[in-house]
Amino acid sequence: FSLAIIIFLVLLMGIFDFGRGIYMYNGVSHSAREIARRTSVYPGITLGASPQTQAVIGVQQGLVPGLQAPTFACLTITGASSPNNPCTSGDFVQVTVTATYTPISLLGFLGSIPLTASSTVQIPG
């Protein structure tokens, strides 16, 4: 029993860490979608600086541990950087967010794992 319990606990902790990693990646993806959606509705003069977008960023940073400040880009339909400043209707808002995941079990020897997600939403006309 004493030999088997060690193997069992190591596997259990590995499964727990893997689940935490998937949960965090899902949170990062959801954050990118929510921030992009809100930014497309309220693009503001500077992309991502509207109070509505900042409120969503604050909520998402409270939900996802270690979520860093997002980066914003204004794109045309071809994917090139938009010459419009600020973005106009028909342009696309691209939001990229990053968080760092650090396993707590034996997988911790891998070090921190950066989780990045990006979402693109068209500004309504």
C-alpha positions as CSV (number, residue, x, y, z in Angstrom):
1,F,0.0,0.0,0.0
2,S,2.8,2.5,0.9
3,L,4.4,2.1,-2.6
4,A,1.0,2.3,-4.4
5,I,-0.2,5.4,-2.6
6,I,2.8,7.4,-3.7
7,I,2.2,6.6,-7.4
8,F,-1.5,7.2,-6.9
9,L,-1.0,10.6,-5.3
10,V,1.5,11.7,-8.0
11,L,-0.9,10.8,-10.7
12,L,-3.8,12.5,-8.9
13,M,-1.8,15.7,-8.5
14,G,-0.8,15.5,-12.2
15,I,-4.4,15.2,-13.2
16,F,-5.3,18.1,-10.8
17,D,-2.6,20.3,-12.4
18,F,-3.6,19.4,-15.9
19,G,-7.2,20.3,-15.1
20,R,-6.1,23.7,-13.6
21,G,-4.1,24.4,-16.8
22,I,-7.1,23.7,-19.0
23,Y,-9.3,25.8,-16.8
24,M,-6.9,28.7,-17.0
25,Y,-6.5,28.4,-20.8
26,N,-10.3,28.4,-21.1
27,G,-10.4,31.6,-18.9
28,V,-7.8,33.3,-21.0
29,S,-9.8,32.5,-24.2
30,H,-13.0,33.7,-22.7
31,S,-11.3,36.9,-21.5
32,A,-10.1,37.6,-25.1
33,R,-13.6,37.1,-26.5
34,E,-15.3,39.3,-23.9
35,I,-12.7,42.1,-24.1
36,A,-12.9,42.1,-28.0
37,R,-16.7,42.1,-28.0
38,R,-16.9,45.1,-25.6
39,T,-14.1,46.9,-27.4
40,S,-16.0,46.5,-30.8
41,V,-19.1,48.0,-29.3
42,Y,-17.3,50.9,-27.5
43,P,-14.1,51.4,-29.6
44,G,-13.4,54.9,-28.2
45,I,-10.8,57.4,-29.4
46,T,-7.9,55.1,-28.3
47,L,-8.7,51.4,-28.8
48,G,-9.4,49.7,-25.5
49,A,-9.4,52.9,-23.4
50,S,-13.2,53.3,-23.1
51,P,-14.5,53.0,-19.5
52,Q,-16.7,50.0,-20.6
53,T,-13.7,48.1,-21.9
54,Q,-11.6,48.9,-18.9
55,A,-14.4,47.6,-16.6
56,V,-14.4,44.3,-18.5
57,I,-10.6,44.1,-18.3
58,G,-10.9,44.6,-14.5
59,V,-13.5,41.9,-14.1
60,Q,-11.5,39.4,-16.3
61,Q,-8.3,40.2,-14.3
62,G,-10.2,39.3,-11.2
63,L,-11.4,36.0,-12.7
64,V,-8.2,34.8,-14.3
65,P,-5.1,34.8,-12.0
66,G,-2.1,36.5,-13.6
67,L,-4.0,38.0,-16.6
68,Q,-1.8,40.7,-18.1
69,A,-3.0,43.9,-19.8
70,P,-4.4,43.0,-23.3
71,T,-3.0,44.4,-26.6
72,F,-5.3,45.9,-29.1
73,A,-5.0,46.2,-32.9
74,C,-7.3,47.7,-35.5
75,L,-7.4,45.6,-38.7
76,T,-9.0,45.9,-42.2
77,I,-10.9,43.0,-43.8
78,T,-7.6,41.8,-45.4
79,G,-5.9,41.6,-42.0
80,A,-3.7,44.6,-42.6
81,S,-3.3,47.2,-39.9
82,S,-6.1,49.8,-40.4
83,P,-5.1,53.3,-41.4
84,N,-8.2,54.7,-39.6
85,N,-7.5,56.2,-36.3
86,P,-9.8,55.7,-34.4
87,C,-11.2,52.5,-35.9
88,T,-14.4,53.0,-37.9
89,S,-17.3,50.6,-38.5
90,G,-16.3,47.7,-40.7
91,D,-12.8,47.5,-39.3
92,F,-11.9,44.6,-37.0
93,V,-10.7,44.8,-33.4
94,Q,-8.1,42.2,-32.5
95,V,-7.4,41.6,-28.8
96,T,-4.6,39.4,-27.5
97,V,-4.4,38.5,-23.8
98,T,-1.7,36.5,-21.9
99,A,-1.5,34.8,-18.5
100,T,1.1,32.8,-16.9
101,Y,0.3,29.3,-15.5
102,T,2.6,27.7,-13.0
103,P,2.0,24.0,-12.1
104,I,2.1,23.2,-8.4
105,S,2.8,19.4,-8.7
106,L,5.8,17.6,-10.2
107,L,5.0,19.3,-13.5
108,G,6.4,22.4,-11.9
109,F,9.9,21.5,-13.0
110,L,8.8,22.7,-16.5
111,G,8.6,26.2,-15.1
112,S,5.9,28.7,-15.9
113,I,3.8,28.2,-19.0
114,P,2.5,31.3,-20.9
115,L,-1.1,31.0,-22.1
116,T,-2.1,33.3,-24.9
117,A,-5.4,33.8,-26.7
118,S,-6.5,36.2,-29.4
119,S,-10.0,37.2,-30.6
120,T,-11.1,39.3,-33.5
121,V,-14.5,41.0,-33.8
122,Q,-15.8,43.4,-36.4
123,I,-17.0,46.8,-35.4
124,P,-20.7,47.0,-36.1
125,G,-21.9,49.5,-38.7
